[in-house]
Amino acid sequence: MGNYIKDRKPADDEWMPFTGLESSDSLPTGDIYVPLEEWVAARDMLLGRNSKLGVSLKNTDDVALIKDDLERLDLVVLEFPKMADGRAFTQARLLRDRYGFKGEIRATGDVLHDQLFYMQRCGFDAFELRSGEDLTGSLKAFTEMTVTYQPATDEEFPIWRRDT
């Protein structure tokens, strides 16, 4: 199982990252995700597969490059190269709020317990924890805060505009 959380629970990761696409014969079976560069280069070939498909983005990639294909994608993987770099938070908000993406948004890289609650508020629903992070302890992050003040992907209104 490892350090993977999906929908606030430990889960098995059934997705396989794939690079080095040369032809349709080189594609593995099963659910795969490819880097944005390979998606752009081989989009039509990848869409011809009979399995689930995802794209991984660096935090410097423009989410708008995949906006027209989001209905065909089941997964978008967003990278946190270091804890202090939060650009993937914005990417997740754009995917959910502006482009209406309904599939899985996964956080990878330097994903820590302290960020999980906020990542979820921005639209992430799957998390590959950084090596060494305690899975059981990290699951508590989703319930440590019970009141939020600002609007986010998981709450449309600020606290003063909510019916309580």
PyMOL commands that set and color helices and strands:
alter all, ss='L'
color gray80, all
select helices_A, chain A and resi 24-26+36-47+63-72+87-98+113-122+135-142+159-161
alter helices_A, ss='H'
color red, helices_A
select strands_A, chain A and resi 4-6+9-10+16-17+32-35+53-57+75-80+104-109+126-128
alter strands_A, ss='S'
color yellow, strands_A
deselect
rebuild
show_as cartoon
